[in-house]
């Protein structure tokens, strides 16, 4: 945003605050300023500034107030049967439209519409209703089967379209759909049926799937889960191996200790037997010596 528009946005934000003021005099003065200084003298800056606030302001209530006021002012009659909106220069009208569509975030509970990257679709994302005028490149989901009349009527900046379906959507105004676009490139999958897209030759190529694709995310999540499971299994196996190793070492140590104890007991028993026999032999020798000495 250039400095002049930035100043306009600041002034209009202050004016919006005054329009919501509980003081009647303050509110009436703000309305008079809006009508005499903005609508009458600089309507283009007024609408472009309001569209910018509607998209970018940090306060959601301020964004809503700016959008409502922009709609109300745009429908004011200027001249004979001409709305203020249609009297705007093309670039100003496209800027406002871009800001409003980019700020569009259809509530998930809405049962008629949905939006993605500022592009408006029906609830089932089968009909592309409107593309912002200043978009330079867009992606059309494979679910889209129909493009509504005027969906790209003001898209003079559009240079590239990536379409994920294998069959071209139906165009209500096929010959006029991209009439505002120049040097438009349309990328389609290799398996795309046909060679044109609303009368424009297509380039068949391998289009990387969108990051937000549910199937891709699910597949990635599944792969990550599988990998995690594999790592867990490996860790469990390793842990089990370590435990078995420790148990094996412990078992070997216990066996060695038992063998040592048995060997020590055996040696002790053998020593006792040896000592016993030595003692017996000693006693026997002494007995015979005593017998001989006594009888002889």
C-alpha positions as CSV (number, residue, x, y, z in Angstrom):
1,X,0.0,0.0,0.0
2,X,1.4,3.4,-1.0
3,X,1.7,6.3,1.5
4,X,-1.3,8.2,0.1
5,X,-3.6,5.2,0.4
6,X,-2.2,4.5,3.8
7,X,-3.1,8.1,4.9
8,X,-6.6,7.6,3.5
9,X,-7.1,4.4,5.4
10,X,-6.1,6.0,8.6
11,X,-8.5,9.0,8.1
12,X,-11.4,6.7,7.2
13,X,-10.7,4.4,10.2
14,X,-11.0,7.4,12.5
15,X,-14.2,8.5,10.6
16,X,-15.7,5.0,11.1
17,X,-15.0,5.3,14.9
18,X,-16.8,8.6,15.0
19,X,-19.7,7.2,13.0
20,X,-20.2,4.7,15.8
21,X,-19.8,7.3,18.6
22,X,-22.7,7.4,21.1
23,X,-22.6,11.2,21.1
24,X,-25.2,12.4,18.6
25,X,-23.3,15.6,17.8
26,X,-20.1,13.7,17.1
27,X,-21.9,11.2,15.0
28,X,-23.8,13.8,13.0
29,X,-20.6,15.7,12.3
30,X,-18.9,12.5,11.1
31,X,-21.8,11.8,8.7
32,X,-21.7,15.3,7.3
33,X,-17.9,14.9,6.7
34,X,-18.5,11.6,5.0
35,X,-21.1,13.0,2.6
36,X,-19.5,16.4,1.9
37,X,-15.8,15.7,1.9
38,X,-15.6,12.1,0.8
39,X,-18.6,11.0,-1.3
40,X,-18.9,14.3,-3.1
41,X,-15.3,15.1,-3.7
42,X,-13.2,11.9,-3.6
43,X,-15.5,8.8,-4.0
44,X,-12.7,6.7,-5.6
45,X,-10.4,7.1,-2.5
46,X,-13.4,6.5,-0.3
47,X,-14.3,3.2,-1.8
48,X,-10.7,1.9,-2.2
49,X,-10.0,2.9,1.4
50,X,-13.1,1.2,2.7
51,X,-12.3,-2.0,0.8
52,X,-8.8,-1.9,2.3
53,X,-10.2,-1.6,5.8
54,X,-12.7,-4.4,5.1
55,X,-9.8,-6.7,4.3
56,X,-6.9,-5.7,6.5
57,X,-8.1,-4.0,9.7
58,X,-7.2,-5.8,12.9
59,X,-10.7,-5.2,14.4
60,X,-13.4,-7.5,13.0
61,X,-16.2,-5.1,13.9
62,X,-14.3,-2.3,12.0
63,X,-14.0,-4.6,9.0
64,X,-17.7,-5.4,9.0
65,X,-18.6,-1.7,9.4
66,X,-16.4,-0.8,6.4
67,X,-17.9,-3.5,4.2
68,X,-21.4,-2.5,5.0
69,X,-20.7,1.2,4.4
70,X,-18.9,0.4,1.1
71,X,-22.0,-1.6,-0.1
72,X,-24.3,1.2,0.9
73,X,-22.2,3.9,-0.8
74,X,-21.6,1.8,-3.9
75,X,-25.3,1.6,-4.6
76,X,-25.8,5.4,-4.5
77,X,-27.0,6.8,-7.7
78,X,-24.6,9.1,-9.6
79,X,-25.9,10.8,-12.7
80,X,-28.7,9.2,-14.7
81,X,-29.3,5.6,-13.7
82,X,-25.7,5.0,-12.9
83,X,-24.5,3.6,-9.6
84,X,-21.4,5.0,-8.0
85,X,-19.8,1.6,-8.2
86,X,-20.1,1.3,-12.0
87,X,-18.8,4.9,-12.4
88,X,-15.5,4.0,-10.9
89,X,-12.4,3.7,-13.1
90,X,-11.6,0.1,-14.0
91,X,-8.5,-0.1,-12.0
92,X,-10.2,1.3,-8.8
93,X,-13.1,-1.1,-9.2
94,X,-10.8,-4.1,-9.7
95,X,-8.8,-3.1,-6.7
96,X,-11.9,-2.9,-4.5
97,X,-13.2,-6.2,-5.8
98,X,-9.9,-7.9,-5.2
99,X,-9.8,-6.6,-1.6
100,X,-13.3,-7.7,-0.9
101,X,-12.9,-11.2,-2.5
102,X,-9.5,-11.7,-0.8
103,X,-11.1,-10.9,2.6
104,X,-14.0,-13.3,1.9
105,X,-14.0,-16.1,4.3
106,X,-17.3,-18.0,4.0
107,X,-18.5,-19.5,7.3
108,X,-18.3,-23.3,7.3
109,X,-22.0,-23.3,8.4
110,X,-23.0,-21.5,5.2
111,X,-25.0,-24.0,3.2
112,X,-24.7,-22.2,-0.2
113,X,-21.2,-20.9,-0.7
114,X,-17.6,-21.6,0.1
115,X,-14.3,-19.8,-0.7
116,X,-10.7,-20.5,-1.2
117,X,-7.9,-18.0,-1.7
118,X,-10.5,-15.3,-2.4
119,X,-12.2,-17.4,-5.2
120,X,-16.0,-17.9,-4.6
121,X,-17.5,-21.4,-5.2
122,X,-20.8,-23.0,-4.5
123,X,-21.0,-25.1,-1.3
124,X,-19.9,-28.4,-3.0
125,X,-17.1,-26.6,-4.8
126,X,-18.5,-27.7,-8.2
127,X,-19.3,-24.2,-9.6
128,X,-16.7,-21.5,-9.8
129,X,-18.7,-18.3,-9.3
130,X,-16.2,-15.4,-9.2
131,X,-12.4,-14.9,-9.3
132,X,-10.8,-11.6,-8.0
133,X,-9.9,-9.3,-10.9
134,X,-6.2,-8.8,-9.9
135,X,-5.3,-12.4,-9.5
136,X,-2.3,-13.4,-11.5
137,X,-2.4,-17.1,-11.1
138,X,-4.9,-19.5,-9.6
139,X,-5.6,-23.1,-8.9
140,X,-8.9,-24.7,-9.8
141,X,-9.8,-27.8,-7.8
142,X,-10.6,-31.0,-9.7
143,X,-14.1,-30.9,-8.2
144,X,-15.1,-27.9,-10.3
145,X,-17.4,-29.0,-13.2
146,X,-19.0,-25.6,-14.1
147,X,-17.7,-22.0,-14.5
148,X,-20.4,-19.4,-14.0
149,X,-20.9,-16.5,-16.5
150,X,-18.6,-13.6,-15.8
151,X,-16.4,-15.5,-13.4
152,X,-13.3,-14.1,-15.1
153,X,-14.8,-11.1,-16.8
154,X,-12.4,-8.6,-15.3
155,X,-9.3,-10.8,-14.8
156,X,-7.0,-8.8,-17.0
157,X,-4.0,-9.7,-14.8
158,X,-4.6,-13.5,-14.9
159,X,-1.6,-15.2,-16.5
160,X,-1.7,-18.8,-15.3
161,X,-4.3,-21.4,-14.3
162,X,-3.6,-24.8,-12.9
163,X,-6.5,-27.3,-13.2
164,X,-6.4,-30.7,-11.4
165,X,-9.3,-32.4,-13.2
166,X,-9.0,-34.7,-16.2
167,X,-12.1,-33.2,-17.9
168,X,-12.7,-29.5,-18.7
169,X,-15.6,-27.8,-16.8
170,X,-18.6,-26.6,-18.6
171,X,-18.5,-22.9,-19.5
172,X,-21.7,-20.9,-19.8
173,X,-20.0,-18.3,-22.1
174,X,-17.2,-20.4,-23.5
175,X,-16.0,-17.9,-26.0
176,X,-16.0,-15.0,-23.6
177,X,-14.8,-16.7,-20.4
178,X,-11.2,-15.5,-20.7
179,X,-11.6,-12.7,-23.2
180,X,-10.2,-10.2,-20.7
181,X,-7.0,-12.3,-20.2
182,X,-4.0,-12.1,-22.4
183,X,-1.1,-14.6,-22.7
184,X,-2.9,-17.0,-20.5
185,X,-1.3,-20.4,-19.8
186,X,-3.5,-23.3,-18.6
187,X,-1.8,-26.3,-17.0
188,X,-3.7,-29.6,-16.8
189,X,-2.7,-33.1,-15.8
190,X,-1.2,-35.5,-18.3
191,X,-4.4,-37.5,-18.3
192,X,-6.6,-34.5,-19.3
193,X,-9.1,-35.3,-22.0
194,X,-8.9,-33.0,-24.9
195,X,-6.5,-30.2,-26.0
196,X,-8.4,-27.0,-25.0
197,X,-9.9,-25.3,-22.1
198,X,-12.7,-22.8,-23.0
199,X,-11.1,-22.5,-26.5
200,X,-7.6,-22.0,-25.1
201,X,-4.9,-24.6,-25.9
202,X,-3.7,-26.4,-22.7
203,X,-0.2,-27.5,-21.6
204,X,-0.3,-31.0,-20.3
205,X,2.2,-31.5,-17.5
206,X,2.7,-33.1,-14.1
207,X,1.1,-30.7,-11.7
208,X,2.2,-31.0,-8.1
209,X,-0.8,-31.6,-5.8
210,X,-1.8,-28.8,-3.5
211,X,-0.3,-28.8,0.0
212,X,-3.8,-28.6,1.5
213,X,-5.0,-31.7,-0.3
214,X,-6.8,-34.0,2.1
215,X,-5.8,-37.2,0.4
216,X,-2.2,-36.1,0.3
217,X,-2.3,-35.1,4.0
218,X,-3.9,-38.4,4.9
219,X,-1.4,-40.3,2.9
220,X,1.5,-38.4,4.5
221,X,-0.1,-38.8,8.0
222,X,-0.4,-42.5,7.3
223,X,3.2,-42.8,6.2
224,X,4.4,-40.9,9.2
225,X,2.2,-43.1,11.5
226,X,3.7,-46.2,9.8
227,X,7.2,-44.9,10.2
228,X,6.5,-44.1,13.8
229,X,5.1,-47.6,14.3
230,X,8.2,-49.0,12.6
231,X,10.5,-47.0,14.8
232,X,8.6,-48.0,17.9
233,X,8.7,-51.6,16.9
234,X,12.4,-51.4,16.3
235,X,12.9,-49.7,19.6
236,X,10.9,-52.4,21.3
237,X,12.9,-55.1,19.6
238,X,16.1,-53.4,20.6
239,X,14.9,-53.0,24.1
240,X,13.8,-56.7,24.1
241,X,17.2,-57.7,22.8
242,X,19.0,-55.7,25.5
243,X,16.8,-57.2,28.1
244,X,17.4,-60.7,26.8
245,X,21.1,-60.0,26.7
246,X,21.1,-58.8,30.3
247,X,19.0,-61.8,31.4
248,X,21.4,-64.1,29.5
249,X,24.4,-62.5,31.2
250,X,22.7,-62.7,34.6
251,X,21.8,-66.3,34.0
252,X,25.5,-67.1,33.0
253,X,26.7,-65.3,36.1
254,X,24.3,-67.2,38.4
255,X,25.3,-70.5,36.8
256,X,29.0,-69.8,37.3
257,X,28.4,-68.9,40.9
258,X,26.6,-72.1,41.6
259,X,29.3,-74.1,39.9
260,X,31.9,-72.3,42.0
261,X,30.0,-73.0,45.2
262,X,29.5,-76.7,44.3
263,X,33.2,-77.0,43.5
264,X,34.2,-75.4,46.8
265,X,31.9,-77.8,48.7
266,X,33.3,-80.7,46.8
267,X,36.8,-79.7,47.6
268,X,35.9,-79.2,51.2
269,X,34.3,-82.6,51.4
270,X,37.4,-84.2,49.8
271,X,39.6,-82.4,52.3
272,X,37.5,-83.7,55.1
273,X,37.7,-87.3,53.8
274,X,41.4,-87.0,53.4
275,X,41.9,-85.6,56.9
276,X,39.6,-88.4,58.2
277,X,41.6,-91.1,56.6
278,X,44.8,-89.6,57.7
279,X,43.6,-89.4,61.2
280,X,42.4,-93.0,61.1
281,X,45.7,-94.1,59.7
282,X,47.5,-92.2,62.4
283,X,45.4,-93.7,65.1
284,X,45.9,-97.2,63.7
285,X,49.7,-96.8,63.7
286,X,49.7,-95.6,67.3
287,X,47.4,-98.5,68.3
288,X,49.7,-101.1,66.9
289,X,52.7,-99.4,68.5
290,X,51.0,-99.4,71.8
291,X,49.9,-103.1,71.4
292,X,53.4,-104.2,70.6
293,X,55.0,-102.3,73.4
294,X,52.5,-103.7,75.9
295,X,52.6,-107.3,74.9
296,X,56.2,-107.6,74.0
